Amino acid sequence: MSVARQGTFGATRICPHCKATVLQSANICPGCQHHLRFNAGNAEPQTAGLPAMRIEGSIHYPSPDEQCEYSVVISITNEKGEKIARQVIGVGALHPGERHNYSFSIDMMPLRGGADRKKG
């Protein structure tokens, strides 16, 4: 989690509803979708995220008489291949004939006046 001062580019905070780490600039938690703040009258509303990537798929175990366990892991690396984050998102089990559907998305939120902000 970032310990950067308020207003710092990329600073994070904890959602009071679901305890996920979210961007400090977020008005709505991307995880639980609860409101985090209401814009003051003089504040500019947060723009909707621009979809950068979306992957949808399903998993099933081909054996008709065996059960299977699984783990869902997300890993983020920078352009140098250095690990930024790795997290287990969920685990579960599939019974014979069962199928689970998944979706993964990344939204980018451009900051107004972003050229004036410094990386923190």
DAKACOR-V337357 format. One record per residue. N is the residue number from 1. RES is the residue in three letters. SS is DSSP state (hx for helix, st for strand, lp for the rest). PHI is phi in whole degrees, 0 to 359 (999 if undefined). Layout:
BEGIN
n:N res:RES ss:SS phi:PHI
n:N res:RES ss:SS phi:PHI
END
This chain:
BEGIN
n:1 res:MET ss:lp phi:999
n:2 res:SER ss:lp phi:282
n:3 res:VAL ss:lp phi:251
n:4 res:ALA ss:lp phi:294
n:5 res:ARG ss:lp phi:292
n:6 res:GLN ss:lp phi:301
n:7 res:GLY ss:lp phi:90
n:8 res:THR ss:lp phi:282
n:9 res:PHE ss:st phi:305
n:10 res:GLY ss:lp phi:83
n:11 res:ALA ss:lp phi:295
n:12 res:THR ss:st phi:237
n:13 res:ARG ss:st phi:208
n:14 res:ILE ss:st phi:259
n:15 res:CYS ss:lp phi:292
n:16 res:PRO ss:lp phi:289
n:17 res:HIS ss:lp phi:270
n:18 res:CYS ss:lp phi:248
n:19 res:LYS ss:lp phi:69
n:20 res:ALA ss:lp phi:284
n:21 res:THR ss:st phi:278
n:22 res:VAL ss:st phi:230
n:23 res:LEU ss:st phi:294
n:24 res:GLN ss:lp phi:297
n:25 res:SER ss:lp phi:282
n:26 res:ALA ss:lp phi:289
n:27 res:ASN ss:lp phi:269
n:28 res:ILE ss:st phi:230
n:29 res:CYS ss:lp phi:291
n:30 res:PRO ss:lp phi:290
n:31 res:GLY ss:lp phi:276
n:32 res:CYS ss:lp phi:264
n:33 res:GLN ss:lp phi:64
n:34 res:HIS ss:lp phi:278
n:35 res:HIS ss:st phi:290
n:36 res:LEU ss:lp phi:258
n:37 res:ARG ss:lp phi:203
n:38 res:PHE ss:lp phi:249
n:39 res:ASN ss:lp phi:297
n:40 res:ALA ss:lp phi:292
n:41 res:GLY ss:lp phi:303
n:42 res:ASN ss:lp phi:267
n:43 res:ALA ss:lp phi:274
n:44 res:GLU ss:lp phi:281
n:45 res:PRO ss:lp phi:292
n:46 res:GLN ss:lp phi:288
n:47 res:THR ss:lp phi:284
n:48 res:ALA ss:lp phi:293
n:49 res:GLY ss:lp phi:292
n:50 res:LEU ss:st phi:269
n:51 res:PRO ss:st phi:293
n:52 res:ALA ss:st phi:263
n:53 res:MET ss:st phi:198
n:54 res:ARG ss:st phi:212
n:55 res:ILE ss:st phi:234
n:56 res:GLU ss:st phi:233
n:57 res:GLY ss:st phi:189
n:58 res:SER ss:st phi:220
n:59 res:ILE ss:st phi:234
n:60 res:HIS ss:st phi:204
n:61 res:TYR ss:lp phi:261
n:62 res:PRO ss:lp phi:292
n:63 res:SER ss:lp phi:287
n:64 res:PRO ss:lp phi:284
n:65 res:ASP ss:lp phi:229
n:66 res:GLU ss:lp phi:237
n:67 res:GLN ss:lp phi:268
n:68 res:CYS ss:st phi:214
n:69 res:GLU ss:st phi:256
n:70 res:TYR ss:st phi:214
n:71 res:SER ss:st phi:231
n:72 res:VAL ss:st phi:252
n:73 res:VAL ss:st phi:236
n:74 res:ILE ss:st phi:247
n:75 res:SER ss:st phi:231
n:76 res:ILE ss:st phi:238
n:77 res:THR ss:st phi:233
n:78 res:ASN ss:lp phi:271
n:79 res:GLU ss:lp phi:295
n:80 res:LYS ss:lp phi:271
n:81 res:GLY ss:lp phi:85
n:82 res:GLU ss:lp phi:279
n:83 res:LYS ss:st phi:288
n:84 res:ILE ss:st phi:264
n:85 res:ALA ss:st phi:202
n:86 res:ARG ss:st phi:212
n:87 res:GLN ss:st phi:214
n:88 res:VAL ss:st phi:279
n:89 res:ILE ss:st phi:272
n:90 res:GLY ss:st phi:189
n:91 res:VAL ss:st phi:224
n:92 res:GLY ss:st phi:185
n:93 res:ALA ss:st phi:220
n:94 res:LEU ss:st phi:245
n:95 res:HIS ss:lp phi:270
n:96 res:PRO ss:lp phi:308
n:97 res:GLY ss:lp phi:81
n:98 res:GLU ss:lp phi:274
n:99 res:ARG ss:st phi:226
n:100 res:HIS ss:st phi:244
n:101 res:ASN ss:st phi:258
n:102 res:TYR ss:st phi:224
n:103 res:SER ss:st phi:222
n:104 res:PHE ss:st phi:227
n:105 res:SER ss:st phi:219
n:106 res:ILE ss:st phi:233
n:107 res:ASP ss:st phi:246
n:108 res:MET ss:st phi:251
n:109 res:MET ss:lp phi:245
n:110 res:PRO ss:lp phi:293
n:111 res:LEU ss:lp phi:262
n:112 res:ARG ss:lp phi:293
n:113 res:GLY ss:lp phi:71
n:114 res:GLY ss:hx phi:298
n:115 res:ALA ss:hx phi:292
n:116 res:ASP ss:hx phi:275
n:117 res:ARG ss:lp phi:274
n:118 res:LYS ss:lp phi:261
n:119 res:LYS ss:st phi:291
n:120 res:GLY ss:lp phi:251
END
